[in-house]
Amino acid sequence: MTHSKRRGFGITFYILLLLLPIYWLLNMSFKTNQEILSSLTLWPQNFTFHNYAVIFTDPSWYDGYINSMIYVSINVVITLLVSLPAAYAFSRYKFVGDKHLFFWLLSNRMAPPAVFLLPFFQLYSSIGLFDTHIAVALAHCLFNVPLAVWILEGFISGVPREYDEMAYIDGYSFPRFFIKIFIPMIRSGIGVSAFFAFMFSWVELLLARTLTSVDAQPIGAIMTRTVGASGIDWGVLAAAGVLTIIPGLLVVWFVRNHVATGFALGRV
């Protein structure tokens, strides 16, 4: 077997291993609980849409997806609005303690969410933000903003300073230059930052579950309700898992070129 064939076989085998859990989740979502628990089958013997019908007809289920999309979208917008000027400042200006501040931002990303759980809970309960979408969105900014600043700083540093100087000479104000000229030049970095902000906010559960109770509860917390007196509703849980993957796949599809550029530049 030639080297190219061995490499092709290895890549194919690796992809199959990655797709196997997703296929099994999709397979389970079209089965009844009796079939899931009784035997091991490669495809549904009694194909059913009942599990998806439960999710789309029960407000307690589809509200979880709506709540997750709301606070994740708010988080992505806030993350970009904050990290863009911050990354520009770190890249273009030198000030006392800039390196230490930059490292401190990244250290927040290294800390586990449980460290900040109690302070967030007490703060939001005191000011009336508990069980709101903005509460979860702001809490996730603690981790997403440092990552976005780090990514965007690398993209901004790759843009020569001469562009800034030429814009000032041509009479551009800073806001006009930043919006009309600079942002289009680093759109790949913005796409990468938005992707990672969405991904981390979408999959994070500890803060989202603790800071919400009813009105803003995410789908991840609602999925634990499948455990009841009769056991776990595996079919509904699998259907919910499949629907949870879809938003991430859509985001990956729209920013796939930007993510590839980020890896190519070595910043991601």
Backbone bond lengths (Angstrom), bond angles and torsions (degrees), N, CA, C in turn:
res aa  C-N    CA-C-N  psi(-1)  N-CA   C-N-CA  omega(-1)  CA-C   N-CA-C  phi
1 M - - - 1.468 - - 1.531 109.32 -
2 T 1.328 116.71 128.22 1.450 120.97 -177.95 1.523 110.57 -71.60
3 H 1.337 113.29 166.75 1.470 118.51 -179.09 1.526 111.50 -63.42
4 S 1.328 117.70 -41.51 1.468 121.02 -178.75 1.530 111.21 -64.65
5 K 1.349 117.00 -38.19 1.464 119.77 178.68 1.521 111.15 -68.49
6 R 1.335 116.73 -39.45 1.470 119.51 177.90 1.524 110.56 -64.62
7 R 1.328 114.98 -40.06 1.462 117.95 178.71 1.522 110.94 -66.15
8 G 1.337 117.21 -41.94 1.458 120.54 177.69 1.518 112.39 -62.97
9 F 1.330 116.29 -40.46 1.465 120.23 177.43 1.520 111.25 -64.54
10 G 1.339 115.86 -41.78 1.467 119.53 179.64 1.520 112.00 -64.40
11 I 1.333 116.85 -42.17 1.468 120.28 179.32 1.526 110.37 -65.34
12 T 1.341 116.80 -42.06 1.462 120.56 179.02 1.524 111.47 -62.92
13 F 1.315 116.24 -43.44 1.461 120.74 179.21 1.522 110.73 -64.01
14 Y 1.325 116.79 -39.23 1.465 121.37 179.95 1.529 110.60 -65.73
15 I 1.333 117.33 -42.43 1.461 121.33 179.34 1.525 110.80 -64.68
16 L 1.336 116.12 -40.01 1.464 119.74 178.44 1.534 111.19 -63.06
17 L 1.318 116.37 -39.32 1.469 119.55 177.59 1.521 110.93 -64.32
18 L 1.335 116.83 -37.40 1.461 120.26 178.91 1.528 111.81 -68.66
19 L 1.333 116.55 -37.82 1.454 120.66 -176.11 1.523 113.01 -83.01
20 L 1.330 117.60 -17.51 1.460 120.13 -176.99 1.531 113.18 -58.46
21 P 1.346 120.14 -48.04 1.483 118.19 178.79 1.526 112.67 -61.90
22 I 1.353 116.78 -36.75 1.467 119.67 179.70 1.525 110.06 -66.81
23 Y 1.350 116.37 -42.77 1.461 118.88 177.79 1.522 111.14 -62.27
24 W 1.324 116.50 -41.64 1.466 119.23 -178.20 1.529 110.97 -66.63
25 L 1.325 116.21 -36.17 1.463 119.70 176.25 1.526 110.45 -64.55
26 L 1.341 116.39 -44.13 1.460 120.47 178.00 1.523 110.90 -64.57
27 N 1.307 116.40 -39.21 1.459 121.64 178.59 1.523 111.20 -61.98
28 M 1.315 117.02 -44.73 1.455 121.10 179.91 1.526 112.50 -66.23
29 S 1.335 116.81 -30.60 1.467 119.83 -176.16 1.523 112.54 -67.08
30 F 1.328 117.69 -18.69 1.463 121.72 179.69 1.536 111.96 -104.14
31 K 1.328 116.92 13.41 1.457 121.47 -179.94 1.521 110.81 -110.30
32 T 1.300 115.57 159.60 1.458 120.80 170.85 1.526 109.12 -84.09
33 N 1.312 115.68 161.14 1.462 119.15 178.84 1.525 111.68 -62.44
34 Q 1.329 116.73 -34.81 1.458 119.85 179.37 1.523 111.09 -62.60
35 E 1.325 116.50 -42.42 1.466 119.50 179.57 1.513 111.77 -69.52
36 I 1.336 116.81 -38.28 1.461 120.30 -179.88 1.522 110.92 -62.67
37 L 1.329 117.05 -40.35 1.461 121.46 -175.42 1.520 113.63 -87.42
38 S 1.325 116.63 -18.47 1.467 118.61 -173.77 1.518 113.25 -88.42
39 S 1.328 117.96 -41.11 1.466 119.71 -174.48 1.519 110.68 -149.68
40 L 1.329 114.55 164.30 1.461 121.89 178.55 1.527 108.68 -99.19
41 T 1.334 117.11 111.15 1.468 121.67 -178.51 1.523 109.58 -125.14
42 L 1.327 115.58 144.92 1.460 120.74 -178.14 1.516 112.41 -79.09
43 W 1.322 118.41 -16.71 1.465 122.84 176.22 1.526 108.03 -150.80
44 P 1.326 117.21 158.82 1.475 119.73 -176.16 1.525 112.38 -62.85
45 Q 1.315 116.48 130.70 1.460 121.21 175.01 1.531 110.82 -83.66
46 N 1.321 116.79 -33.82 1.466 122.58 175.96 1.531 107.91 -121.21
47 F 1.334 114.32 82.45 1.468 121.14 -174.23 1.530 110.12 -60.98
48 T 1.356 116.79 131.66 1.455 120.49 -177.70 1.525 110.62 -146.65
49 F 1.359 115.36 145.77 1.459 122.24 173.77 1.521 111.33 -102.42
50 H 1.316 115.80 10.78 1.464 119.94 -174.83 1.526 111.48 -59.72
51 N 1.320 117.32 -38.83 1.458 120.19 -177.40 1.523 111.33 -63.68
52 Y 1.332 117.35 -41.56 1.466 120.63 177.54 1.525 110.87 -70.97
53 A 1.325 117.12 -33.65 1.465 120.46 178.27 1.526 110.73 -63.16
54 V 1.319 116.35 -37.07 1.458 120.00 178.27 1.524 110.58 -61.58
55 I 1.314 117.25 -42.91 1.459 121.34 -177.69 1.528 111.39 -69.01
56 F 1.341 117.40 -43.42 1.463 120.47 -175.40 1.526 113.28 -78.69
57 T 1.314 118.20 -14.51 1.464 120.97 -179.34 1.521 113.29 -107.12
58 D 1.309 117.78 -13.10 1.462 121.81 -178.52 1.532 109.23 -101.56
59 P 1.353 118.38 113.33 1.476 119.78 -178.65 1.518 113.72 -57.27
60 S 1.305 117.43 -31.07 1.462 119.61 179.81 1.524 111.98 -64.77
61 W 1.332 117.09 -22.12 1.458 120.89 177.22 1.520 111.74 -89.29
62 Y 1.343 117.66 -57.41 1.465 117.22 -173.74 1.531 112.61 -72.44
63 D 1.328 118.56 -20.62 1.465 119.64 172.70 1.524 111.15 -64.26
64 G 1.328 116.47 -30.98 1.457 119.43 177.72 1.515 112.16 -63.26
65 Y 1.330 117.52 -40.28 1.465 120.59 176.73 1.521 111.10 -66.45
66 I 1.332 116.41 -41.01 1.463 119.79 179.02 1.522 110.83 -63.97
67 N 1.321 117.11 -44.18 1.466 120.45 178.44 1.521 111.43 -61.18
68 S 1.332 116.86 -42.74 1.466 120.20 -179.76 1.516 111.12 -63.54
69 M 1.333 117.34 -43.66 1.457 120.80 -179.77 1.524 111.36 -65.12
70 I 1.327 117.41 -35.43 1.463 120.54 -178.77 1.521 111.07 -66.51
71 Y 1.339 116.83 -53.29 1.463 116.81 -175.48 1.533 111.84 -73.38
72 V 1.322 118.16 -27.93 1.463 119.71 175.94 1.526 110.14 -68.31
73 S 1.329 117.99 -42.24 1.466 121.17 178.27 1.528 111.15 -63.87
74 I 1.342 116.65 -42.67 1.465 119.80 177.33 1.518 110.18 -61.44
75 N 1.318 116.55 -41.92 1.457 120.29 -179.68 1.524 112.04 -63.17
76 V 1.324 117.64 -42.43 1.466 120.80 -179.92 1.523 110.25 -62.62
77 V 1.336 117.33 -43.45 1.467 121.05 -179.53 1.523 110.54 -64.17
78 I 1.326 117.39 -47.71 1.462 120.47 -179.66 1.526 110.71 -63.81
79 T 1.322 116.52 -41.72 1.464 120.49 -179.88 1.523 111.53 -58.91
80 L 1.321 117.63 -45.32 1.465 120.83 -179.29 1.526 111.59 -69.28
81 L 1.340 116.86 -40.92 1.465 119.85 -179.35 1.527 111.65 -63.88
82 V 1.322 117.07 -34.04 1.464 120.62 -179.01 1.526 111.72 -84.22
83 S 1.323 116.79 -41.91 1.463 120.61 -172.03 1.525 112.86 -76.08
84 L 1.322 118.79 -29.62 1.468 120.19 -179.24 1.531 112.14 -61.23
85 P 1.336 120.11 -55.98 1.472 117.95 177.75 1.519 113.10 -66.24
86 A 1.343 117.72 -32.44 1.457 119.35 178.92 1.521 111.19 -65.92
87 A 1.337 116.69 -44.11 1.466 120.28 179.11 1.527 110.50 -64.99
88 Y 1.324 117.56 -37.82 1.468 120.70 177.71 1.528 110.61 -62.86
89 A 1.335 116.78 -40.54 1.462 120.30 179.22 1.521 111.08 -65.66
90 F 1.325 118.01 -43.07 1.460 120.98 179.20 1.526 111.07 -65.46
91 S 1.315 117.45 -32.91 1.455 120.70 -176.77 1.526 113.07 -81.50
92 R 1.316 117.59 -37.37 1.464 121.16 -170.57 1.527 114.11 -99.58
93 Y 1.330 118.47 -22.07 1.462 120.61 -173.54 1.520 110.42 -122.39
94 K 1.326 114.34 152.22 1.454 122.06 174.63 1.522 108.46 -114.89
95 F 1.310 116.96 128.50 1.460 121.07 179.56 1.519 108.60 -143.73
96 V 1.313 115.67 166.06 1.460 121.26 -175.52 1.537 109.69 -64.92
97 G 1.309 114.94 125.37 1.462 120.19 177.49 1.505 114.48 80.26
98 D 1.339 119.03 15.69 1.468 120.29 -177.02 1.531 111.77 -64.63
99 K 1.320 116.99 -40.76 1.462 119.54 179.76 1.529 111.45 -67.09
100 H 1.322 115.66 -40.41 1.465 119.58 179.57 1.522 110.84 -67.47
101 L 1.336 116.83 -39.91 1.457 120.01 178.09 1.522 111.10 -64.96
102 F 1.331 116.01 -40.00 1.462 120.07 179.07 1.525 110.57 -63.51
103 F 1.332 116.82 -41.81 1.459 120.03 178.25 1.529 110.99 -67.33
104 W 1.340 117.01 -36.62 1.466 119.80 179.05 1.522 111.00 -64.41
105 L 1.326 116.71 -37.41 1.464 120.00 176.42 1.529 110.69 -60.24
106 L 1.322 115.82 -45.70 1.460 119.29 -179.68 1.523 111.92 -67.76
107 S 1.331 117.12 -31.04 1.467 119.34 179.94 1.522 110.96 -66.08
108 N 1.331 118.18 -28.64 1.464 120.29 174.97 1.520 110.76 -63.28
109 R 1.330 116.42 -35.69 1.463 120.09 178.90 1.523 111.24 -69.49
110 M 1.327 116.28 -26.14 1.456 119.57 -179.11 1.527 112.16 -79.08
111 A 1.327 117.64 -22.30 1.460 120.81 -176.21 1.525 110.42 -75.77
112 P 1.321 117.97 143.40 1.472 120.66 177.38 1.524 110.37 -71.23
113 P 1.344 117.72 149.49 1.471 120.48 -179.37 1.525 113.35 -59.18
114 A 1.340 117.65 -28.67 1.467 120.23 -178.28 1.521 112.22 -60.82
115 V 1.341 117.75 -25.41 1.460 121.17 -179.56 1.528 110.77 -63.47
116 F 1.339 116.48 -36.95 1.458 120.84 -175.52 1.529 112.48 -99.52
117 L 1.306 117.62 4.18 1.459 121.19 -173.38 1.522 112.13 -63.82
118 L 1.322 118.00 -52.28 1.454 121.99 -176.79 1.528 112.34 -65.48
119 P 1.355 119.80 -45.36 1.474 118.27 177.15 1.533 112.89 -59.86
120 F 1.339 117.49 -41.93 1.462 119.74 178.21 1.531 111.17 -62.90
121 F 1.318 116.14 -44.43 1.460 120.34 -177.93 1.526 111.22 -61.09
122 Q 1.327 116.94 -46.32 1.460 120.28 -178.61 1.530 111.15 -68.55
123 L 1.331 116.78 -39.83 1.462 120.31 -179.58 1.525 111.47 -65.37
124 Y 1.319 116.51 -48.71 1.465 119.38 -177.90 1.527 111.89 -67.90
125 S 1.322 117.38 -33.63 1.462 119.69 176.93 1.518 111.08 -66.85
126 S 1.316 116.73 -32.71 1.468 120.87 -177.95 1.523 112.35 -74.47
127 I 1.329 117.11 -35.72 1.475 119.86 -175.27 1.516 112.81 -102.33
128 G 1.338 117.78 6.30 1.448 120.86 174.06 1.514 115.56 81.45
129 L 1.326 117.70 22.55 1.467 120.70 178.74 1.518 112.85 -100.08
130 F 1.318 116.81 -1.32 1.461 118.60 -179.09 1.529 110.35 -64.39
131 D 1.316 116.09 140.88 1.462 124.13 179.94 1.529 111.73 63.84
132 T 1.335 115.59 41.26 1.466 121.44 173.87 1.522 109.15 -128.16
133 H 1.328 115.50 157.33 1.463 119.83 -179.74 1.525 111.81 -67.31
134 I 1.326 116.19 -38.34 1.463 119.28 -177.81 1.521 110.95 -65.88
135 A 1.335 117.52 -28.41 1.462 120.39 179.25 1.527 110.61 -63.71
136 V 1.309 116.96 -47.57 1.467 120.21 179.68 1.522 110.36 -67.60
137 A 1.334 116.75 -40.83 1.464 120.27 -179.41 1.526 111.04 -60.78
138 L 1.328 117.95 -44.06 1.464 121.14 179.03 1.523 111.41 -67.90
139 A 1.321 117.40 -37.84 1.465 120.09 178.81 1.519 111.24 -63.41
140 H 1.316 117.31 -39.81 1.466 120.60 178.78 1.516 112.67 -70.66
141 C 1.330 117.09 -21.76 1.468 119.61 176.88 1.527 111.69 -63.04
142 L 1.318 116.55 -26.71 1.462 119.73 179.17 1.519 111.58 -59.07
143 F 1.332 117.59 -29.95 1.461 121.52 -178.88 1.532 112.07 -102.32
144 N 1.323 116.96 -33.29 1.463 119.70 -174.68 1.526 113.09 -81.63
145 V 1.329 117.47 -34.61 1.461 119.51 -179.64 1.533 111.81 -62.81
146 P 1.340 120.55 -47.29 1.474 118.76 177.85 1.525 112.98 -59.17
147 L 1.338 117.37 -40.56 1.457 119.86 179.18 1.521 110.71 -65.17
148 A 1.334 117.24 -42.52 1.461 120.50 179.82 1.528 111.02 -65.87
149 V 1.324 116.87 -39.14 1.476 119.84 177.78 1.517 110.20 -62.70
150 W 1.311 117.03 -42.00 1.468 120.84 -179.60 1.529 110.99 -64.57
151 I 1.320 117.14 -42.96 1.468 120.63 179.70 1.520 110.64 -67.19
152 L 1.335 116.90 -48.20 1.468 120.52 -175.91 1.526 111.77 -68.34
153 E 1.326 116.86 -32.53 1.469 118.90 178.35 1.513 111.30 -61.14
154 G 1.333 116.78 -37.07 1.458 119.82 177.30 1.516 112.22 -67.19
155 F 1.324 118.09 -40.89 1.463 120.84 178.22 1.527 111.12 -68.07
156 I 1.328 116.77 -41.56 1.468 120.06 -178.84 1.522 110.32 -66.57
157 S 1.326 117.19 -39.02 1.472 119.60 179.18 1.519 111.34 -64.52
158 G 1.331 117.57 -22.47 1.456 120.70 177.89 1.519 113.56 -78.64
159 V 1.337 117.65 -8.45 1.470 121.85 177.11 1.521 108.32 -93.81
160 P 1.316 119.42 122.03 1.477 120.98 -178.43 1.526 112.10 -59.09
161 R 1.322 116.48 145.08 1.456 121.70 178.69 1.526 112.27 -65.00
162 E 1.328 116.93 -20.16 1.456 119.67 -179.11 1.527 112.22 -59.02
163 Y 1.344 117.06 -29.40 1.460 119.37 178.07 1.531 110.77 -63.71
164 D 1.321 116.74 -39.68 1.459 120.60 177.99 1.526 110.44 -63.60
165 E 1.326 115.97 -45.89 1.464 120.25 -177.51 1.524 111.42 -66.44
166 M 1.323 116.83 -40.17 1.467 119.55 178.88 1.522 111.38 -64.38
167 A 1.318 116.80 -37.28 1.464 119.71 179.14 1.526 110.82 -66.34
168 Y 1.337 117.18 -40.15 1.461 119.83 178.02 1.522 110.94 -64.97
169 I 1.326 116.67 -39.86 1.472 120.56 179.03 1.532 110.40 -63.91
170 D 1.326 116.37 -36.63 1.463 120.55 179.75 1.526 112.99 -77.19
171 G 1.320 117.34 -0.38 1.448 120.30 175.77 1.511 115.94 91.76
172 Y 1.313 117.32 13.94 1.461 120.00 179.02 1.526 109.65 -76.58
173 S 1.311 116.53 134.50 1.462 120.01 168.71 1.523 107.89 -74.03
174 F 1.334 115.56 161.59 1.461 117.95 -177.20 1.525 112.50 -62.56
175 P 1.357 119.71 -46.11 1.474 117.72 178.47 1.524 112.73 -59.98
176 R 1.343 117.18 -40.72 1.470 119.85 179.84 1.518 111.19 -66.11
177 F 1.333 116.43 -42.55 1.464 120.28 178.15 1.526 111.00 -63.51
178 F 1.336 116.41 -42.67 1.458 120.46 -175.54 1.530 111.10 -66.92
179 I 1.324 117.23 -39.57 1.459 120.87 -175.50 1.529 111.91 -81.88
180 K 1.330 117.37 -44.00 1.463 120.50 -171.88 1.525 113.23 -87.40
181 I 1.316 117.67 -28.01 1.465 120.32 -174.52 1.528 111.73 -113.75
182 F 1.331 116.32 -50.43 1.465 118.80 -170.02 1.522 112.51 -74.72
183 I 1.314 117.55 -46.23 1.463 119.96 -177.90 1.525 112.08 -59.69
184 P 1.352 120.57 -44.16 1.474 118.64 176.13 1.523 113.23 -60.18
185 M 1.333 118.16 -27.93 1.453 120.50 -179.11 1.530 112.25 -73.88
186 I 1.309 117.40 -24.46 1.474 120.27 -179.03 1.527 110.56 -115.42
187 R 1.334 116.85 27.67 1.463 119.65 -177.40 1.530 111.93 -61.13
188 S 1.338 117.21 -29.89 1.463 118.83 177.40 1.526 110.86 -64.91
189 G 1.325 116.29 -41.38 1.456 119.71 177.60 1.518 111.87 -65.25
190 I 1.330 116.64 -36.71 1.464 120.18 177.73 1.528 109.85 -66.32
191 G 1.332 116.67 -41.41 1.458 119.86 178.05 1.520 112.10 -62.81
192 V 1.327 117.25 -42.07 1.465 121.17 178.57 1.530 110.70 -64.43
193 S 1.344 116.31 -43.97 1.463 120.28 179.85 1.520 111.35 -63.55
194 A 1.338 116.61 -42.13 1.464 120.20 178.21 1.521 110.92 -63.36
195 F 1.322 116.80 -38.44 1.464 120.67 179.57 1.524 111.45 -62.93
196 F 1.330 117.06 -48.50 1.454 119.51 -178.04 1.526 111.42 -70.14
197 A 1.337 117.82 -35.82 1.458 120.28 176.64 1.524 110.38 -62.66
198 F 1.332 116.40 -43.97 1.458 120.09 177.89 1.520 110.57 -63.16
199 M 1.317 116.78 -45.44 1.461 120.43 -175.12 1.528 111.20 -63.06
200 F 1.336 117.26 -48.38 1.462 119.48 -176.99 1.527 111.46 -68.70
201 S 1.332 117.48 -37.20 1.457 120.02 179.14 1.522 111.50 -71.09
202 W 1.331 116.96 -34.86 1.465 120.90 -178.08 1.527 111.80 -69.20
203 V 1.321 117.98 -37.92 1.465 120.71 -174.23 1.521 112.74 -93.07
204 E 1.330 118.43 -13.68 1.459 120.13 -178.87 1.522 109.69 -70.64
205 L 1.327 116.53 132.84 1.453 120.50 -174.51 1.520 113.55 -121.25
206 L 1.324 118.24 -35.28 1.463 120.72 -172.26 1.526 111.62 -60.55
207 L 1.331 117.66 -53.32 1.461 120.99 179.67 1.525 111.01 -66.61
208 A 1.335 116.02 -44.02 1.461 119.86 -177.24 1.523 111.35 -62.18
209 R 1.304 116.83 -37.11 1.467 119.65 -178.87 1.517 111.50 -76.32
210 T 1.323 117.89 -37.93 1.457 120.97 -176.55 1.525 112.42 -74.78
211 L 1.340 117.29 -34.52 1.458 121.24 -175.96 1.520 113.18 -87.84
212 T 1.336 117.59 3.82 1.460 121.99 177.90 1.528 109.12 -131.98
213 S 1.325 114.47 160.09 1.462 118.40 177.89 1.521 112.14 -135.94
214 V 1.349 117.60 -47.77 1.463 120.36 -177.14 1.517 111.46 -134.56
215 D 1.332 116.79 -60.44 1.461 121.87 -169.54 1.529 113.58 -68.64
216 A 1.315 118.61 -30.46 1.465 121.41 -176.16 1.519 112.20 -123.63
217 Q 1.311 117.59 22.42 1.468 120.40 -176.05 1.522 110.72 -67.84
218 P 1.328 118.63 131.64 1.469 121.70 -177.02 1.516 111.85 -80.57
219 I 1.310 115.57 169.05 1.455 121.07 -177.79 1.523 111.41 -66.23
220 G 1.323 117.87 -31.53 1.457 120.15 179.22 1.510 112.68 -61.47
221 A 1.342 116.46 -38.02 1.463 119.79 177.86 1.521 111.12 -73.65
222 I 1.315 117.11 -35.52 1.461 120.73 -179.19 1.524 110.86 -68.68
223 M 1.320 117.96 -30.08 1.459 120.68 -179.36 1.520 112.13 -63.19
224 T 1.322 118.08 -23.52 1.468 120.20 177.97 1.520 111.71 -73.28
225 R 1.336 117.74 -11.94 1.465 120.18 -179.80 1.531 112.48 -74.83
226 T 1.307 117.47 -7.61 1.459 119.23 -179.91 1.522 111.85 -69.76
227 V 1.321 116.71 -11.44 1.456 120.39 177.42 1.526 108.56 -84.78
228 G 1.309 117.21 117.95 1.457 122.01 -179.29 1.504 111.80 -136.18
229 A 1.333 116.02 -167.62 1.462 120.71 -178.79 1.519 111.51 -65.83
230 S 1.332 115.91 -30.22 1.467 119.86 -179.51 1.522 113.01 -87.32
231 G 1.312 117.48 1.10 1.459 120.95 -179.24 1.512 111.58 111.24
232 I 1.315 115.97 -162.02 1.464 122.13 -177.92 1.516 109.56 -93.45
233 D 1.330 116.39 131.89 1.460 121.72 175.75 1.528 107.68 -83.43
234 W 1.323 115.86 84.33 1.464 121.47 -172.76 1.525 112.56 -62.91
235 G 1.312 117.92 -38.23 1.455 120.47 -177.59 1.513 112.39 -64.67
236 V 1.321 117.64 -47.46 1.466 121.68 178.33 1.521 110.59 -65.09
237 L 1.316 116.06 -39.50 1.459 119.94 178.56 1.528 111.14 -63.01
238 A 1.330 117.62 -40.36 1.462 121.09 177.55 1.520 111.22 -66.87
239 A 1.331 117.64 -41.09 1.464 120.59 177.85 1.523 111.04 -63.01
240 A 1.326 116.78 -40.79 1.460 120.26 176.88 1.529 111.31 -63.61
241 G 1.332 116.31 -37.80 1.457 119.39 176.99 1.514 113.00 -64.53
242 V 1.322 116.86 -40.19 1.467 120.39 177.58 1.523 110.84 -62.67
243 L 1.321 116.73 -45.12 1.466 120.37 179.65 1.522 111.88 -67.51
244 T 1.327 117.08 -25.55 1.466 120.30 177.64 1.523 111.30 -72.40
245 I 1.312 117.46 -29.12 1.463 121.37 -179.28 1.528 111.72 -74.32
246 I 1.335 117.30 -31.06 1.467 121.55 -172.06 1.525 113.04 -58.25
247 P 1.354 121.15 -48.28 1.473 118.85 178.97 1.523 113.38 -57.57
248 G 1.328 116.78 -39.66 1.457 119.54 177.50 1.511 112.46 -63.04
249 L 1.343 116.96 -40.41 1.461 120.17 177.85 1.521 111.43 -63.78
250 L 1.330 117.42 -38.54 1.465 120.82 178.95 1.527 110.97 -65.32
251 V 1.330 116.63 -41.46 1.464 119.95 178.91 1.525 110.21 -64.90
252 V 1.323 116.84 -43.25 1.465 120.37 177.81 1.524 110.78 -59.98
253 W 1.323 117.23 -40.02 1.460 120.80 -179.09 1.524 111.15 -63.64
254 F 1.331 117.46 -42.69 1.465 120.62 -176.12 1.527 112.93 -74.34
255 V 1.325 117.98 -29.31 1.471 119.96 -177.08 1.517 111.94 -111.08
256 R 1.331 117.34 16.91 1.469 120.14 -174.37 1.524 111.64 -59.88
257 N 1.339 117.91 -39.66 1.465 120.51 -179.58 1.519 111.36 -68.47
258 H 1.341 116.53 -38.25 1.462 119.95 179.55 1.524 111.13 -67.89
259 V 1.330 115.95 -39.80 1.475 119.54 178.81 1.530 109.94 -64.54
260 A 1.341 116.45 -41.40 1.463 119.69 177.86 1.526 111.20 -62.15
261 T 1.333 116.96 -38.58 1.464 120.70 176.79 1.521 111.20 -64.61
262 G 1.336 116.26 -40.26 1.460 119.67 179.02 1.517 112.24 -62.42
263 F 1.327 117.44 -41.38 1.459 119.94 176.76 1.515 111.13 -66.71
264 A 1.339 116.37 -37.08 1.460 120.47 -178.75 1.527 111.64 -65.80
265 L 1.345 116.03 -34.58 1.447 119.86 -179.80 1.539 112.26 -81.00
266 G 1.320 116.00 -8.89 1.458 119.33 174.59 1.502 115.17 81.32
267 R 1.345 118.12 9.72 1.452 120.29 -178.76 1.533 111.64 -92.21
268 V 1.318 117.54 -21.40 1.462 121.57 -178.16 1.528 108.83 -101.38
